[in-house]
Amino acid sequence: MTHFNVDCLITGAGMAGLTAARILQAQGLNVVVLDKGRGIGGRMATRWTDNDAGGRARYDHGAQFFTARDAAFQTQVDDWLARGLAKEWARGFSGASGQPQHDGHPRYSAVNGMNSLARDLARDLAVTTNARVDSISPQEQGWRVRRAQGDHHTAASILLTPPVEQSLALLDAGATTLADDTRAALERISYDPCMALLVELDAPSRLPEPGAVQLRGEPLGQPLVWIGDNHRKGISPDAFTVTVHAGPEFTRAHWDAPHEIIAQRLLQAANDWLRVPVKRWYVHRWRYSQPVVTHPDACLFTTQPAPLAFAGDAFGSSRLEGAFLSGRAAAHLLLNR
Ligand SMILES: Cc1cc2nc3c(=O)[nH]c(=O)nc-3n(C[C@H](O)[C@H](O)[C@H](O)COP(=O)(O)OP(=O)(O)OC[C@H]3O[C@@H](n4cnc5c(N)ncnc54)[C@H](O)[C@@H]3O)c2cc1C
């Protein structure tokens, strides 16, 4: 089946793709967003499991909280705060010593898990999940996008928001050639991986206020960078759930290790902050967790061979705010050209 007449096809329903889609659609463009995931949100990820008591155990397992430094993102955050979708969680987290390190700057969280903010951004948009893009090829006046299911879209312009290595693979699969300097700029971008351990405890964790520690991790010889209590954050009222993130060195060294080994090592490292019997755990591997080498501009736009923008947290500033600003910048460039 072929779907025609899309002004802009966006690959990726994370923060960058959804932000861009909202702006483009508000300006009257016909926009379609495709995401390979079962749900939307990308790294704004929240997992639910049923627990023994008939309630739900909930975990934010990608982004844990967010900050707002730019006025445009603050406006978005203020809207979420006003509608009760987000709240201020803290003004800093404890380090390894357990002493709070407040810097006066708000850290926000989503009241119902990070993913609920992605679902809010996706309202009224044409977003299709379980829709893996396989290849992107130039054609006369735009692009032809092939999906894994075999059907096609045609689009006047494309916005790519997956991790850049994956975006380049889609273009390669469609025999799309980029200018040498564009390709070189994109190939410079790189990401760290992150191993996440999701743990349900029998009783409340012993994490200090506000229910999380941000750790230096590997320079100090221990593998953890974050332990966050989802129950204390408020997203898991029915279950004592904790999210543990390992640093990139541990993650790379254990990428192919059995889950039992990963869980055992990370639980051991987190023991001082948990000290409660563990009911169950899950391991999640983030291959592209956060960018380490970013592109200096908020997005990269080219018209060769046809209008094409790259956006996401690897463009401009990183993290959720960076992804928002990047999606916004890409939308404005696509509109202006
Ligand atoms: C473990 C971890 C902890 C983090 N902690 C924080 C934090 O505390 N605070 C913070 O601000 N940020 C944090 N981040 C970073 C933050 O989550 C990201 O910066 C932000 O979510 C990136 O949004 P994005 O839209 O650029 O990319 P993504 O959210 O990755 O969206 C890209 C989307 O593209 C889709 N996709 C990829 N390939 C295809 C394809 N072929 N076809 C269709 N769809 C495709 C993916 O499924 C995905 O949904 C964390 C990230 C991780 C992984």
The ligand as a Tripos MOL2 file, in Angstrom:
@<TRIPOS>MOLECULE
LIG
   53    58     1     0     0
SMALL
NO_CHARGES

@<TRIPOS>ATOM
      1 C1         19.1590    5.8990   30.5790 C.3       1 LIG1
      2 C2         18.8740    7.3070   30.1680 C.ar      1 LIG1
      3 C3         18.7750    8.3050   31.1230 C.ar      1 LIG1
      4 C4         18.4870    9.6100   30.7550 C.ar      1 LIG1
      5 N1         18.3260   10.5560   31.7150 N.ar      1 LIG1
      6 C5         17.9350   11.7940   31.3590 C.ar      1 LIG1
      7 C6         17.5680   12.7400   32.3370 C.ar      1 LIG1
      8 O1         17.5160   12.4310   33.5330 O.2       1 LIG1
      9 N2         17.2240   13.9940   31.9300 N.ar      1 LIG1
     10 C7         17.1870   14.3520   30.6080 C.ar      1 LIG1
     11 O2         16.8480   15.4990   30.3020 O.2       1 LIG1
     12 N3         17.4960   13.4580   29.6580 N.ar      1 LIG1
     13 C8         17.8470   12.1900   30.0010 C.ar      1 LIG1
     14 N4         18.1220   11.2680   29.0390 N.ar      1 LIG1
     15 C9         18.1860   11.6970   27.6470 C.3       1 LIG1
     16 C10        16.7910   11.9120   27.0420 C.3       1 LIG1
     17 O3         16.0040   10.7840   27.2660 O.3       1 LIG1
     18 C11        16.9890   12.1590   25.5580 C.3       1 LIG1
     19 O4         17.8530   13.2540   25.3900 O.3       1 LIG1
     20 C12        15.7020   12.4530   24.7870 C.3       1 LIG1
     21 O5         14.6490   11.6170   25.1960 O.3       1 LIG1
     22 C13        16.0050   12.2530   23.3080 C.3       1 LIG1
     23 O6         14.8490   12.5000   22.5190 O.3       1 LIG1
     24 P1         14.9480   12.3150   20.9390 P.3       1 LIG1
     25 O7         13.6380   12.6420   20.3640 O.co2     1 LIG1
     26 O8         16.1480   13.0530   20.4490 O.co2     1 LIG1
     27 O9         15.3220   10.7800   20.7010 O.3       1 LIG1
     28 P2         14.5010    9.4490   21.0840 P.3       1 LIG1
     29 O10        13.6970    9.6250   22.3000 O.co2     1 LIG1
     30 O11        15.5220    8.3480   21.0860 O.co2     1 LIG1
     31 O12        13.5130    9.2590   19.8380 O.3       1 LIG1
     32 C14        13.9310    8.6590   18.6350 C.3       1 LIG1
     33 C15        12.8200    7.7280   18.1810 C.3       1 LIG1
     34 O13        13.1500    7.2030   16.8910 O.3       1 LIG1
     35 C16        12.5870    5.9240   16.8030 C.3       1 LIG1
     36 N5         13.2540    5.2000   15.7190 N.ar      1 LIG1
     37 C17        14.5580    4.8450   15.6160 C.ar      1 LIG1
     38 N6         14.7650    4.1950   14.4480 N.ar      1 LIG1
     39 C18        13.5770    4.1420   13.8060 C.ar      1 LIG1
     40 C19        13.1480    3.5760   12.5760 C.ar      1 LIG1
     41 N7         13.9960    2.9460   11.7310 N.pl3     1 LIG1
     42 N8         11.8410    3.6840   12.2160 N.ar      1 LIG1
     43 C20        10.9490    4.3150   13.0410 C.ar      1 LIG1
     44 N9         11.2990    4.8540   14.2330 N.ar      1 LIG1
     45 C21        12.6030    4.7640   14.6090 C.ar      1 LIG1
     46 C22        12.8490    5.3130   18.1800 C.3       1 LIG1
     47 O14        11.9580    4.2250   18.4380 O.3       1 LIG1
     48 C23        12.6090    6.5210   19.0830 C.3       1 LIG1
     49 O15        11.2950    6.5250   19.6000 O.3       1 LIG1
     50 C24        18.3540    9.9400   29.3840 C.ar      1 LIG1
     51 C25        18.4120    8.9320   28.4220 C.ar      1 LIG1
     52 C26        18.6400    7.6240   28.8050 C.ar      1 LIG1
     53 C27        18.6520    6.5250   27.7670 C.3       1 LIG1
@<TRIPOS>BOND
     1     1     2 1
     2     2     3 ar
     3     2    52 ar
     4     3     4 ar
     5     4     5 ar
     6     4    50 ar
     7     5     6 ar
     8     6     7 ar
     9     6    13 1
    10     7     8 2
    11     7     9 ar
    12     9    10 ar
    13    10    11 2
    14    10    12 ar
    15    12    13 ar
    16    13    14 ar
    17    14    15 1
    18    14    50 ar
    19    15    16 1
    20    16    17 1
    21    16    18 1
    22    18    19 1
    23    18    20 1
    24    20    21 1
    25    20    22 1
    26    22    23 1
    27    23    24 1
    28    24    25 2
    29    24    26 1
    30    24    27 1
    31    27    28 1
    32    28    29 2
    33    28    30 1
    34    28    31 1
    35    31    32 1
    36    32    33 1
    37    33    34 1
    38    33    48 1
    39    34    35 1
    40    35    36 1
    41    35    46 1
    42    36    37 ar
    43    36    45 ar
    44    37    38 ar
    45    38    39 ar
    46    39    40 ar
    47    39    45 ar
    48    40    41 1
    49    40    42 ar
    50    42    43 ar
    51    43    44 ar
    52    44    45 ar
    53    46    47 1
    54    46    48 1
    55    48    49 1
    56    50    51 ar
    57    51    52 ar
    58    52    53 1
@<TRIPOS>SUBSTRUCTURE
     1 LIG1         1 GROUP 0 **** ****
